[in-house]
Amino acid sequence: MKWQRSRGRAASAGAAAMCVAAAVCAVMAAGAVVALPDRSWAAAGEPSPYAFDPEARQITGAATTSDAEPLEPGATYRDSIGPGDKLVYRLNLDATTNAYVSAVAVPQLGTTVAYGDKVKVSLQDSRGNDCSSNDAQFGSAGRFPRPLAAYAYRMIEAGAYSCQEAGPYYVVIERTSADTSTPEPWELEIRHVSEPGLVAAGPSPSEAPSEWPSASPGPAGGVPQERQGGTSFFDAESLADGEWTARIEPGESLFYKVPVDWGQQLFAGADLGSSDGRGFVTGALAMSLYNPARGLVDSTGAMSYNGKQKTTALDPLPPVAYENRFGSRVGDKEMRFAGWYYLRVSLNPQVGEEFGNKPYGLTMRVNIEGRATGGPEYDGPAGDFAVGDGDGDPGGPGGTGSDGRMVLVAVGGIGAGTVLVLGLGVWTLLARRRAGRGPGPGMGAGPGTSTGTVEVPTQHTPPTQSYGPPSAW
């Protein structure tokens, strides 16, 4: 049946609704989720859950290398690990690509952890040699449950004798827990990413810079902007130069991401606002920085809080350079590639016990110093190791998730719920126009006419947000 375009208000309203509906359909067809930031947990006074990547594949770590399942490059996986467990996974690597595997360990909220509780990630070749290993632990100043992340890698390096050949490699993830810690499993988010080799055009860099600017820059200036953080690496909110304000609950972790290109230097700090009441909390606010492969760069967790405003900052780090990887200082050598760097800020739940279980003011201070320079000449796509491959506008509304699968739809301030309502209005419009026409040709009646009236539902329930199964917490 051929539909005819009506005149008058019905036509303009219908066209507008159809345009909105078409935008929604286009987003849905692209495999995205139409969503608004879900802050319902804040209204309920409960910390938000960790938002696991919805496309993460379920996997079971093996007890031995013989039974290890493979991790594909570019893929994210989910598993869990108990105290004292050792899980093994397999990598199939060539002889030219640098491989990185990270593990984010997520303890349940309200559980007990000790300062030495940690997650360790190792990468080994088929001969049992360690290519590298790193761990992350809570530390003596911040003994409260929060996401921890660490990574290990196989790096192709001139003059190296082990871990250079193609073949099977093995990732080993271990959890260490004190007897006094809660024995519940920690959820794991595992990611395998590849960094291409360099184009063979002369000698490769092999020495890390020894000097760089170490003086912290002054205040960025301007009016602080509100930017509520995400709950994980996946939905981290983007930040640029400046001051950004948020509210953080005791026990909650907020995630942000910052684009740092080759040659640029990142400075970051966090301020915890004042509060009524009396008390004293050691290790009140913990902040960590991770590189684009989710390797731990630096952390600070020694802030003590007595109700007065407090501040903490990361130590000065070198500008991003390929050569940093050849350094000897832990942290500095993790500033080895361009891309999106992640900040995680966690508030000790003891702050709520001492000063009240309520949202606290948080200010993030970010400075990106220096002009972007040309990076190494990769012999393939840079993937995660380029700022352009990230998503979200750090100076704009933000909040698209770490890889663009979540899309926030805003049309002139219209929220996603309203967009869906207008989409429903399209069907109402079309149904009423069809009713006004009567039966179509060949069905016993002539063409009908529009009544000029469009009814759109005035009440609706927005789609329920889901950022991972409740069992994760």
Secondary structure, DSSP 8 states (H G I E B T S, - for coil): -------SHHHHHHHHHHHHHHHHHHHHHTT-EE-----HHHHHT--------TT-EE---BSSGGG-EE--TT-EEEEEE-TT-EEEEEEEE-SS-EEEEEEEEE--TT----TT-EEEEEEEETTS-EEEEEEEE--TT--S---EEEEEEE---TT--SS-SSEEEEEEEEEE--TTS----EEEEEEEEEE--B--SS------------S------S--EE---BSSSTT-EE--SEEEEEEE-TT-EEEEEEEE-TT-EEEEEEEE---SS---BTT-EEEEEE-TT--EEEEE----BSSS-EEEE--------GGGGG-SSTTGGG--S-EEEEEEEEE-THHHHHH-SS-EEEEEEEEEES-------BSS--TTSSGGGS-S-TTSS----TTS-EE---BTTB-HHHHHHHHHHHHHHHHHHHHHH-S-TTTTS------S-----S---------S-GGG-
